[in-house]
């Protein structure tokens, strides 16, 4: 989109004016991964939407290099609700300035037993047609924008799930059963907390009050269920999945 291209140009100008930045415009997932792998000691800055940030964090997690990286993000595109929830300022100028002058914040994340990561939260059942689902079929440029590798040398100037009907799920938190298969469930949400190594778990039942707990691990078992992570990816169908909290596992530069 023309507006997205203009936003990328503005962000690039602000970053290059305030640092020695190397700008990469990857043409696909392979080039995106290659650019990230060649970052060296430079700080990766993702210019794009939530899907681009999640892809970058996932790549470094799977390379076991996530702990040593500090991400910055300039949100561009329509699907940036995850970025907003993490505290990333909106707009190319504010986002680029936060990348230049922001403070490193260590954040928790969820890792599942298939090595997938969740930054902001997951829901069961998945939202049927949110903004993230619509972006899945868009061109690579709209989904991932640009990856800026730079900032090593600076200048002197400093959604709730839709109601899809009850499901039969067993939900366990730290080994304790919250709801078993004989209790219909309207929805489940799991979100990492603010740096305390625990997840906030909410189970919404059909005829009773929600069950809300905090736990380090959450296991869901059921018949071919799907889940939505960070409002951008849909996982499954699976019959069992466990998510574990990794405390302060990644870093994001924020104002």
SULQUIMO-V585932 format. One line per field, one symbol per residue. ss: DSSP state (H for helix, E for strand, C for the rest). Layout:
# SULQUIMO-V585932
ss->???
This chain:
# SULQUIMO-V585932
ss->CHHHHHHHHHHHHHHHHHEEEEEECCCCHHHHHHHHHCCCCCEEEEEECHHHHHHHHHHHHHCCCCCCCEEEEEECCCCCHHHHHHCCCCCHHHHHHHHHHCEEEEEEEEEECCCCEECCCEEECCCCCCHHHHHCCCCHHHHHCEEEEEEEEECCCCCCCCCCCCEEEEEEECCEEEECCCCEEEEEEEEECCCCCCEEEEEEECCCCCEEEEECEEEEEEEEEEEEECCCEEEEEEEEEEEEEEEEEEEEEEC
